[in-house]
Amino acid sequence: MKTSSRVSYKLSSRRLSLLLFLLLWFAYGAAINSSNLLDFDLQHVGVEALVERGSIKLEAGDTAGARADWLQVLVRAPDGPAADAVRTRIELLEVHDR
């Protein structure tokens, strides 16, 4: 009988741990919002990825794709340092296309 009580104790302990994890995860998800992302500058990670992807597309010869990625940077973070770099790259593309 002691073996079955140990097994049920382990199962209930696992269930409790899972329930606690899910509860905390849900509370965190409910508490965070887009203003938190802006406050902690987490959106810049995505912006920097767009800058890099645009550069890779440009090297591959896809100027339209590069321009589209860089324009997304200007939409998402128009005042950041990445936006300044992107503006310069778009200007160079326009001069090169003429």
ZALOFI-483899 format. One record per atom (N, C-alpha, C): z, x, y. Coordinates in steps of 0.05 Angstrom, whole numbers, padded with zeros to 5 digits, always signed. Atoms other than C-alpha are relative to their C-alpha. Layout:
ZALOFI-483899
ZXY
...
END
This chain:
ZALOFI-483899
+00000+00016-00024
+00000+00000+00000
+00000+00017+00025
-00001-00017-00023
+00013+00057+00047
-00028+00009+00008
+00027-00009-00006
-00060+00079+00042
-00015-00021+00016
+00014+00021-00014
-00087+00012+00065
+00011-00003+00028
-00011+00002-00027
-00039+00011+00124
-00010+00023+00018
+00011-00023-00015
-00063+00080+00145
-00029-00005+00008
+00027+00007-00006
-00135+00057+00141
-00002-00020+00022
+00001+00021-00021
-00122-00005+00182
+00010+00011+00027
-00009-00012-00025
-00083+00037+00233
-00022+00017+00012
+00022-00016-00011
-00142+00085+00240
-00021-00018+00012
+00020+00018-00011
-00190+00027+00249
+00009-00013+00026
-00010+00012-00025
-00146-00006+00301
+00001+00020+00022
-00001-00021-00020
-00137+00060+00336
-00029+00006+00011
+00027-00003-00008
-00213+00069+00338
-00010-00023+00017
+00008+00023-00016
-00223-00001+00363
+00013+00001+00028
-00014-00002-00025
-00171+00009+00417
-00013+00022+00018
+00014-00021-00016
-00205+00074+00439
-00027-00009+00010
+00026+00010-00009
-00273+00041+00441
+00004-00021+00021
-00004+00020-00020
-00246-00018+00479
+00008+00012+00027
-00008-00014-00024
-00212+00028+00529
-00023+00014+00014
+00023-00013-00011
-00275+00068+00538
-00019-00020+00014
+00018+00021-00011
-00318+00006+00549
+00011-00013+00025
-00013+00012-00024
-00268-00023+00598
-00002+00019+00024
+00002-00020-00022
-00266+00041+00640
-00029+00004+00009
+00028-00003-00007
-00341+00048+00637
-00010-00023+00016
+00008+00024-00015
-00351-00023+00660
+00012+00000+00028
-00013-00001-00026
-00300-00015+00716
-00014+00020+00018
+00014-00020-00015
-00335+00048+00739
-00027-00011+00010
+00026+00011-00007
-00403+00014+00738
+00002-00022+00021
-00004+00021-00019
-00376-00045+00777
+00009+00011+00027
-00011-00011-00025
-00343+00000+00829
-00021+00017+00016
+00019-00017-00014
-00402+00046+00845
-00023-00016+00010
+00023+00013-00012
-00458+00024+00890
-00017+00020+00014
+00018-00018-00012
-00515+00053+00929
+00012+00016+00023
-00012-00015-00022
-00471+00072+00988
+00015+00024-00011
-00013-00023+00012
-00432+00117+00940
-00020+00022-00005
+00021-00020+00004
-00497+00152+00922
-00007+00013+00026
+00007-00012-00026
-00513+00162+00995
+00023+00018+00010
-00023-00016-00009
-00443+00187+01011
+00002+00027-00014
-00002-00025+00016
-00445+00239+00956
-00026+00015-00002
+00026-00012+00000
-00518+00257+00968
-00012+00003-00028
+00011-00001+00027
-00536+00242+00896
-00029-00008-00001
+00028+00008+00000
-00602+00212+00915
-00019+00024+00005
+00017-00023-00005
-00627+00281+00936
-00009+00014-00025
+00009-00011+00025
-00631+00302+00864
-00027-00011-00008
+00025+00013+00005
-00686+00252+00854
-00022+00008+00019
+00019-00008-00021
-00719+00272+00919
-00011+00028-00006
+00009-00027+00006
-00721+00345+00900
-00018+00001-00025
+00017+00002+00024
-00751+00326+00833
-00028-00010+00008
+00026+00010-00010
-00806+00288+00870
-00016+00023+00014
+00013-00022-00013
-00820+00349+00913
-00012+00019-00020
+00009-00019+00020
-00825+00393+00852
-00024-00012-00016
+00022+00012+00015
-00869+00344+00814
-00026-00001+00017
+00023-00001-00017
-00915+00339+00874
-00013+00027+00001
+00011-00027-00001
-00922+00414+00876
-00015+00006-00026
+00013-00004+00026
-00939+00415+00802
-00026-00014-00001
+00025+00015+00000
-00991+00361+00811
-00021+00014+00018
+00018-00014-00018
-01021+00400+00869
-00012+00024-00014
+00010-00023+00015
-01027+00462+00826
-00020-00008-00022
+00018+00010+00020
-01061+00420+00773
-00025-00012+00011
+00023+00010-00013
-01111+00396+00824
+00001-00030+00007
-00003+00029-00006
-01084+00325+00832
+00012-00003+00028
-00010+00001-00028
-01079+00323+00908
+00010-00029+00006
-00008+00027-00005
-01074+00247+00909
+00028-00006-00012
-00026+00003+00013
-01015+00248+00860
+00022+00015+00015
-00019-00016-00015
-00981+00303+00899
+00007-00014+00026
-00005+00014-00025
-00989+00265+00964
+00017-00025-00005
-00016+00024+00006
-00961+00201+00931
+00029+00007-00005
-00028-00008+00005
-00899+00237+00906
+00013+00009+00026
-00012-00010-00026
-00888+00270+00974
+00005-00023+00019
-00005+00023-00017
-00895+00204+01010
+00025-00015-00009
-00024+00012+00010
-00841+00176+00965
+00025+00015+00010
-00022-00015-00011
-00796+00232+00989
+00006-00009+00028
-00004+00009-00027
-00807+00210+01060
+00012-00028+00002
-00011+00027+00001
-00790+00139+01041
+00030+00001-00008
-00027-00001+00011
-00726+00157+01003
+00020+00015+00018
-00018-00017-00016
-00697+00211+01048
-00016+00011+00024
+00017-00009-00022
-00735+00214+01114
+00012+00021+00018
-00013-00018-00019
-00684+00257+01150
+00010+00026-00014
-00011-00023+00015
-00667+00308+01096
-00018+00025+00002
+00016-00025+00000
-00690+00380+01089
-00025-00001-00017
+00024+00003+00017
-00738+00361+01034
-00022-00014+00015
+00020+00015-00015
-00773+00313+01081
-00015+00019+00019
+00013-00019-00018
-00787+00370+01130
-00020+00017-00015
+00019-00016+00016
-00818+00412+01075
-00024-00016-00009
+00022+00018+00009
-00859+00353+01051
-00019-00005+00023
+00017+00005-00023
-00885+00338+01120
-00019+00024+00005
+00016-00024-00003
-00910+00410+01125
-00021+00001-00022
+00020-00001+00022
-00944+00406+01057
-00021-00021+00003
+00020+00021-00004
-00978+00340+01074
-00019+00008+00022
+00017-00009-00022
-01003+00369+01139
-00020+00021-00010
+00018-00021+00011
-01031+00429+01102
-00022-00013-00018
+00020+00015+00016
-01066+00381+01053
-00021-00013+00018
+00019+00013-00018
-01097+00343+01110
-00019+00020+00014
+00017-00021-00012
-01122+00407+01143
-00020+00011-00020
+00017-00011+00021
-01149+00432+01077
-00022-00020-00007
+00020+00021+00007
-01185+00365+01063
-00022-00003+00021
+00020+00003-00021
-01222+00367+01129
-00021+00020-00002
END
